[in-house]
């Protein structure tokens, strides 16, 4: 694994965290939307991440780590899934969206959890950006060795 692959790995992490931030933003934006039926009510969404592994090792490498094929090559977003936990039904007979029984259905979005998830995604994004800056600095130092 070369130092240059750090950029691809950190870039995939930044891309994944961007997807995570987008789903958090969507969840928070829809936290107070209501519907008169369970089928039409917004459900919280969460991205599913998976580790990308290296496809094959280069045989001619004299690297100390050449037998460590378990090293990840980044992260990928497999998809975005809906949270299947129960929706909140509230009895509000005067609400314009109430069903025949007087109930409106609120999404299963917990704003406190979403805010914590947003902070975590933001910190992860910052960490990956810092990783890229560190790798860039290291590569610049290598270029000045011959001077």
C-alpha positions in Angstrom: 0.0 0.0 0.0 1.5 3.3 -1.1 1.2 6.6 0.6 -0.8 7.8 -2.4 -3.6 5.3 -1.6 -4.3 7.3 1.6 -6.0 9.9 -0.6 -8.4 7.3 -2.1 -9.1 5.8 1.3 -9.7 9.2 3.0 -11.7 10.4 0.0 -14.0 7.4 0.2 -14.5 8.1 3.9 -15.4 11.7 3.2 -17.8 10.6 0.5 -19.5 8.2 2.9 -19.8 10.8 5.6 -21.3 13.2 3.1 -24.0 10.6 2.4 -24.5 10.2 6.2 -24.8 14.0 6.7 -27.4 14.2 3.8 -29.5 11.4 5.4 -29.3 13.1 8.8 -30.4 16.4 7.2 -33.3 14.7 5.5 -34.4 13.0 8.7 -34.3 16.3 10.7 -36.1 18.2 7.9 -38.9 15.6 8.0 -39.0 15.1 11.8 -42.3 17.0 12.3 -44.1 16.1 9.1 -47.4 14.3 9.6 -49.6 12.0 7.6 -53.0 10.5 8.0 -51.8 7.0 7.2 -48.9 4.8 8.3 -48.0 4.0 4.7 -47.5 7.6 3.7 -45.5 8.7 6.8 -41.9 9.5 6.5 -39.5 6.9 8.1 -36.0 7.7 9.3 -33.3 6.7 6.9 -29.8 5.4 7.7 -26.9 4.7 5.3 -25.3 1.3 5.4 -21.5 1.3 5.1 -19.1 -1.6 4.1 -15.4 -1.9 4.0 -13.8 -2.1 0.6 -11.0 -4.7 0.5 -8.1 -4.8 -1.9 -8.8 -7.1 -4.8 -5.4 -8.6 -5.2 -1.9 -8.2 -3.9 0.9 -7.2 -6.3 3.3 -10.1 -6.3 6.5 -8.2 -6.9 6.3 -6.1 -3.7 9.1 -6.3 -1.1 6.9 -4.6 1.4 7.0 -5.6 5.1 3.2 -5.7 5.0 2.6 -7.6 1.7 0.9 -10.5 3.4 -1.6 -8.3 5.2 -4.4 -8.6 2.6 -7.0 -7.8 5.3 -6.2 -4.1 5.1 -9.2 -2.0 4.0 -9.1 0.1 0.9 -11.8 2.5 2.0 -15.5 2.5 2.7 -18.5 2.3 0.4 -22.1 3.1 0.9 -24.1 -0.1 0.2 -27.4 1.8 0.3 -29.8 3.8 2.5 -32.4 1.8 4.5 -35.6 2.9 6.2 -35.9 2.5 9.9 -38.7 0.0 10.6 -39.3 1.1 14.2 -42.8 2.1 15.2 -44.2 5.5 14.1 -45.8 7.8 16.6 -49.6 8.0 16.4 -51.1 11.0 18.2 -54.8 11.7 18.8 -55.4 15.1 17.3 -58.9 15.1 15.9 -58.8 18.8 14.9 -55.6 18.4 12.8 -56.2 18.8 9.1 -54.3 15.6 8.4 -56.1 13.5 10.9 -57.6 10.2 9.7 -61.2 9.1 10.4 -60.4 8.1 14.0 -58.7 11.4 14.7 -55.1 10.2 14.6 -52.1 11.7 12.8 -48.8 9.8 12.4 -45.4 11.3 13.0 -42.1 10.0 11.7 -39.9 7.7 13.8 -37.1 10.4 13.8 -35.4 11.1 17.1 -33.9 14.5 16.7 -31.5 14.1 19.6 -30.0 10.9 18.0 -29.9 12.6 14.7 -28.0 15.6 16.1 -25.5 13.2 17.7 -25.2 11.3 14.4 -24.6 14.7 12.7 -21.8 15.6 15.1 -20.2 12.1 14.6 -20.4 12.4 10.8 -18.9 15.9 10.9 -16.0 14.7 13.1 -15.3 11.7 10.9 -15.3 14.0 7.8 -12.9 16.3 9.5 -10.6 13.4 10.5 -10.5 12.2 6.9 -9.7 15.7 5.7 -6.9 15.9 8.3 -5.6 12.5 7.1 -5.3 13.9 3.6 -3.5 17.0 4.8 -1.0 14.8 6.8 -0.4 12.6 3.8 0.2 15.6 1.6 2.7 17.0 4.1 4.5 13.7 4.2 4.8 13.6 0.4 6.1 17.1 0.3 8.8 16.2 2.9 9.8 13.2 0.7 10.3 15.6 -2.2 12.6 17.8 -0.2 14.9 14.9 0.9 17.2 15.4 -2.1 17.9 19.0 -1.5 
